[in-house]
Amino acid sequence: MPYVLQNVTSGELYACMQVNHYDLGYYGVKAWDSQQSAEADCAQWLGDDSLTGDWQAVHVEERILKLSNVKLKNNPAYAVLLSGESLQAIRRDAID
């Protein structure tokens, strides 16, 4: 089961450009296999200011991760908010 980073205030799931196993780039929610590796990356990114705010590593079901990526539409203009089991896709400029 994957772990993702979630903004404590807004509920936003951390997403970025990634490369899939076909070597194709896509914009999607970043996932880790363990909570420790997610927390380590988060601490590093907060330390070098490439990530700001209050983020925590949370466990999500695989289906939530996949649905999050569908809702992002491979478009960095969108963000996905998670509240309980509910996902909401919004334009990024609406949460800035």
N, CA, C and O of each residue as an XYZ file, in Angstrom:
384
protein
N       0.842     -1.183      0.000
C       0.000      0.000      0.000
C       0.883      1.242      0.000
O       1.830      1.329      0.782
N       0.586      2.190     -0.859
C       1.449      3.361     -1.015
C       1.245      4.428      0.064
O       0.208      4.506      0.724
N       2.283      5.237      0.202
C       2.244      6.425      1.056
C       2.401      7.640      0.163
O       3.147      7.610     -0.815
N       1.699      8.702      0.500
C       1.776      9.959     -0.229
C       1.985     11.085      0.769
O       1.810     10.898      1.973
N       2.359     12.255      0.266
C       2.456     13.432      1.126
C       1.180     14.237      0.986
O       0.705     14.493     -0.120
N       0.631     14.634      2.131
C      -0.597     15.421      2.148
C      -0.352     16.694      2.928
O       0.210     16.664      4.023
N      -0.778     17.822      2.357
C      -0.685     19.092      3.061
C      -1.712     19.082      4.179
O      -2.898     18.850      3.946
N      -1.246     19.336      5.395
C      -2.114     19.257      6.568
C      -3.227     20.300      6.510
O      -4.353     20.025      6.923
N      -2.926     21.483      6.005
C      -3.901     22.578      5.974
C      -4.943     22.416      4.879
O      -6.144     22.504      5.137
N      -4.479     22.178      3.648
C      -5.396     22.170      2.506
C      -5.893     20.778      2.126
O      -6.937     20.656      1.486
N      -5.168     19.729      2.507
C      -5.515     18.372      2.092
C      -4.934     18.003      0.744
O      -5.166     16.898      0.254
N      -4.171     18.921      0.125
C      -3.584     18.667     -1.186
C      -2.595     17.508     -1.119
O      -1.817     17.395     -0.172
N      -2.635     16.651     -2.137
C      -1.660     15.575     -2.272
C      -0.520     16.082     -3.134
O      -0.745     16.720     -4.163
N       0.718     15.795     -2.708
C       1.892     16.259     -3.437
C       1.981     15.559     -4.786
O       1.961     14.330     -4.858
N       2.079     16.343     -5.852
C       2.194     15.816     -7.205
C       3.363     16.502     -7.899
O       3.711     17.641     -7.588
N       3.962     15.784     -8.845
C       5.106     16.312     -9.576
C       5.251     15.558    -10.892
O       4.549     14.579    -11.146
N       6.181     16.034    -11.729
C       6.495     15.316    -12.960
C       7.270     14.054    -12.591
O       8.163     14.087    -11.745
N       6.915     12.937    -13.238
C       7.537     11.651    -12.984
C       7.718     10.919    -14.308
O       7.257     11.389    -15.348
N       8.378      9.788    -14.273
C       8.571      8.954    -15.450
C       8.042      7.564    -15.132
O       8.420      6.967    -14.124
N       7.162      7.045    -15.995
C       6.609      5.708    -15.758
C       7.543      4.621    -16.286
O       8.617      4.922    -16.806
N       7.140      3.370    -16.154
C       8.001      2.260    -16.556
C       8.173      2.144    -18.074
O       8.958      1.318    -18.540
N       7.453      2.957    -18.850
C       7.644      3.031    -20.298
C       8.544      4.204    -20.685
O       8.690      4.516    -21.867
N       9.147      4.856    -19.682
C       9.990      6.045    -19.867
C       9.218      7.231    -20.442
O       9.781      8.057    -21.159
N       7.934      7.308    -20.124
C       7.108      8.443    -20.535
C       6.879      9.351    -19.333
O       6.582      8.887    -18.232
N       7.020     10.642    -19.564
C       6.788     11.595    -18.486
C       5.299     11.811    -18.246
O       4.499     11.804    -19.181
N       4.946     12.000    -17.000
C       3.557     12.305    -16.648
C       3.537     13.109    -15.357
O       4.481     13.055    -14.570
N       2.462     13.850    -15.143
C       2.264     14.610    -13.918
C       1.304     13.816    -13.038
O       0.165     13.554    -13.425
N       1.776     13.434    -11.850
C       0.931     12.622    -10.980
C       1.337     12.715     -9.528
O       2.360     13.311     -9.192
N       0.530     12.124     -8.672
C       0.782     12.106     -7.235
C       1.999     11.222     -6.971
O       2.055     10.078     -7.421
N       2.959     11.758     -6.244
C       4.174     11.020     -5.899
C       3.840     10.028     -4.795
O       3.210     10.386     -3.800
N       4.267      8.771     -4.973
C       3.984      7.728     -3.991
C       5.270      7.014     -3.594
O       6.207      6.901     -4.383
N       5.292      6.538     -2.360
C       6.419      5.795     -1.811
C       5.917      4.464     -1.266
O       4.738      4.314     -0.944
N       6.837      3.492     -1.166
C       6.493      2.184     -0.623
C       6.477      2.164      0.895
O       5.842      1.299      1.497
N       7.175      3.118      1.526
C       7.219      3.133      2.983
C       7.030      4.549      3.515
O       7.345      5.533      2.845
N       6.516      4.625      4.715
C       6.312      5.915      5.367
C       7.654      6.594      5.627
O       7.767      7.814      5.507
N       8.661      5.815      5.980
C       9.975      6.367      6.287
C      10.593      7.052      5.067
O      11.161      8.136      5.196
N      10.492      6.445      3.902
C      11.075      7.071      2.711
C      10.303      8.323      2.312
O      10.902      9.292      1.845
N       8.990      8.319      2.486
C       8.194      9.520      2.203
C       8.577     10.652      3.152
O       8.743     11.796      2.727
N       8.716     10.332      4.432
C       9.085     11.351      5.414
C      10.498     11.870      5.177
O      10.761     13.055      5.379
N      11.411     10.997      4.753
C      12.790     11.419      4.482
C      12.836     12.396      3.302
O      13.504     13.427      3.376
N      12.130     12.074      2.220
C      12.089     12.987      1.075
C      11.431     14.301      1.446
O      11.898     15.367      1.044
N      10.359     14.235      2.204
C       9.658     15.441      2.635
C      10.592     16.337      3.445
O      10.652     17.544      3.208
N      11.313     15.763      4.388
C      12.239     16.541      5.222
C      13.325     17.185      4.361
O      13.696     18.338      4.583
N      13.827     16.444      3.385
C      14.853     16.989      2.502
C      14.298     18.151      1.685
O      14.935     19.200      1.588
N      13.120     17.974      1.099
C      12.536     19.027      0.269
C      12.174     20.259      1.090
O      12.322     21.385      0.615
N      11.702     20.056      2.316
C      11.418     21.199      3.192
C      12.713     21.918      3.551
O      12.744     23.145      3.646
N      13.779     21.149      3.750
C      15.066     21.725      4.116
C      15.697     22.546      3.012
O      16.359     23.546      3.286
N      15.503     22.137      1.758
C      16.099     22.904      0.656
C      15.087     23.840     -0.008
O      15.332     24.353     -1.100
N      13.956     24.057      0.652
C      12.918     24.999      0.224
C      12.268     24.659     -1.118
O      11.657     25.534     -1.732
N      12.380     23.418     -1.590
C      11.659     23.038     -2.801
C      10.214     22.639     -2.473
O       9.405     22.407     -3.372
N       9.907     22.564     -1.185
C       8.555     22.279     -0.707
C       8.309     23.164      0.502
O       9.156     23.255      1.391
N       7.157     23.815      0.539
C       6.827     24.678      1.674
C       5.492     24.247      2.271
O       4.688     23.589      1.611
N       5.274     24.619      3.504
C       4.026     24.279      4.174
C       4.196     23.136      5.152
O       5.313     22.719      5.459
N       3.074     22.638      5.634
C       3.050     21.567      6.621
C       2.534     20.296      5.951
O       1.340     20.185      5.674
N       3.426     19.333      5.688
C       3.101     18.106      4.976
C       3.299     16.908      5.879
O       4.160     16.915      6.758
N       2.492     15.875      5.657
C       2.645     14.634      6.413
C       2.511     13.449      5.467
O       1.805     13.520      4.461
N       3.191     12.365      5.798
C       3.078     11.134      5.020
C       1.839     10.382      5.480
O       1.671     10.116      6.670
N       0.975     10.042      4.535
C      -0.250      9.313      4.854
C      -0.355      8.073      3.967
O       0.111      8.058      2.827
N      -0.965      7.064      4.509
C      -1.192      5.810      3.802
C      -2.492      5.920      3.016
O      -3.510      6.346      3.561
N      -2.469      5.543      1.745
C      -3.684      5.539      0.926
C      -3.794      4.198      0.207
O      -2.799      3.507     -0.008
N      -4.996      3.855     -0.151
C      -5.212      2.645     -0.942
C      -4.761      2.894     -2.374
O      -4.776      4.029     -2.852
N      -4.368      1.850     -3.038
C      -3.914      1.941     -4.427
C      -4.974      2.585     -5.324
O      -4.641      3.360     -6.220
N      -6.233      2.268     -5.087
C      -7.303      2.837     -5.925
C      -7.399      4.347     -5.754
O      -7.708      5.056     -6.712
N      -7.138      4.851     -4.550
C      -7.164      6.299     -4.304
C      -6.018      6.956     -5.058
O      -6.195      8.019     -5.653
N      -4.857      6.339     -5.038
C      -3.707      6.873     -5.770
C      -3.998      6.930     -7.266
O      -3.732      7.946     -7.909
N      -4.533      5.861     -7.819
C      -4.834      5.818     -9.251
C      -5.906      6.833     -9.621
O      -5.786      7.513    -10.640
N      -6.938      6.943     -8.818
C      -8.000      7.905     -9.082
C      -7.472      9.337     -8.984
O      -7.897     10.211     -9.740
N      -6.555      9.575     -8.060
C      -5.945     10.907     -7.923
C      -5.241     11.297     -9.217
O      -5.368     12.427     -9.687
N      -4.501     10.354     -9.786
C      -3.781     10.646    -11.022
C      -4.728     10.883    -12.194
O      -4.442     11.707    -13.062
N      -5.838     10.176    -12.228
C      -6.841     10.419    -13.267
C      -7.403     11.837    -13.110
O      -7.563     12.553    -14.099
N      -7.694     12.233    -11.897
C      -8.267     13.557    -11.654
C      -7.294     14.689    -11.984
O      -7.722     15.796    -12.310
N      -5.990     14.421    -11.901
C      -4.998     15.447    -12.246
C      -4.923     15.697    -13.751
O      -4.437     16.747    -14.173
N      -5.388     14.766    -14.556
C      -5.430     14.912    -16.013
C      -4.059     15.166    -16.631
O      -3.962     15.769    -17.700
N      -2.990     14.705    -15.958
C      -1.624     14.905    -16.453
C      -1.332     16.395    -16.658
O      -0.574     16.766    -17.554
N      -1.937     17.243    -15.821
C      -1.855     18.691    -15.998
C      -1.439     19.366    -14.691
O      -2.187     19.308    -13.714
N      -0.270     20.001    -14.646
C       0.191     20.666    -13.416
C      -0.693     21.822    -12.962
O      -0.507     22.335    -11.859
N      -1.644     22.242    -13.781
C      -2.558     23.312    -13.373
C      -3.594     22.813    -12.359
O      -4.310     23.614    -11.759
N      -3.673     21.490    -12.170
C      -4.635     20.906    -11.244
C      -3.956     20.393     -9.977
O      -2.778     20.036     -9.981
N      -4.719     20.368     -8.914
C      -4.305     19.775     -7.646
C      -5.420     18.853     -7.187
O      -6.585     19.050     -7.533
N      -5.056     17.849     -6.409
C      -6.041     16.916     -5.859
C      -6.050     17.074     -4.348
O      -5.005     17.030     -3.699
N      -7.246     17.258     -3.796
C      -7.427     17.376     -2.356
C      -8.066     16.096     -1.839
O      -9.012     15.579     -2.432
N      -7.540     15.592     -0.731
C      -8.063     14.370     -0.122
C      -8.606     14.704      1.255
O      -7.915     15.284      2.093
N      -9.855     14.329      1.471
C     -10.494     14.496      2.772
C     -11.180     13.175      3.099
O     -12.218     12.851      2.522
N     -10.603     12.415      4.019
C     -11.124     11.081      4.308
C     -10.934     10.206      3.096
O      -9.796      9.960      2.695
N     -12.005      9.727      2.498
C     -11.958      8.930      1.276
C     -12.422      9.740      0.067
O     -12.546      9.203     -1.034
N     -12.677     11.025      0.272
C     -13.201     11.875     -0.793
C     -12.078     12.628     -1.496
O     -11.243     13.259     -0.849
N     -12.065     12.559     -2.827
C     -11.089     13.274     -3.642
C     -11.774     14.398     -4.398
O     -12.898     14.246     -4.876
N     -11.086     15.526     -4.501
C     -11.608     16.651     -5.255
C     -10.469     17.238     -6.074
O      -9.410     17.550     -5.529
N     -10.674     17.391     -7.366
C      -9.687     18.037     -8.231
C     -10.089     19.495     -8.411
O     -11.239     19.811     -8.715
N      -9.111     20.371     -8.215
C      -9.370     21.801     -8.405
C      -8.218     22.409     -9.182
O      -7.125     21.845     -9.248
N      -8.478     23.569     -9.769
C      -7.396     24.298    -10.415
C      -6.469     24.816     -9.347
O      -6.922     25.325     -8.321
N      -5.175     24.693     -9.571
C      -4.159     25.090     -8.608
C      -4.292     26.554     -8.195
O      -4.060     26.885     -7.032
N      -4.658     27.427     -9.115
C      -4.781     28.840     -8.782
C      -5.912     29.109     -7.789
O      -5.977     30.197     -7.216
N      -6.795     28.149     -7.578
C      -7.881     28.305     -6.610
C      -7.425     28.068     -5.173
O      -8.128     28.442     -4.234
N      -6.227     27.437     -4.985
C      -5.758     27.195     -3.607
C      -4.556     28.052     -3.239
O      -4.141     28.063     -2.080
N      -3.988     28.772     -4.205
C      -2.828     29.617     -3.909
C      -3.245     30.889     -3.205
O      -2.397     31.720     -2.878
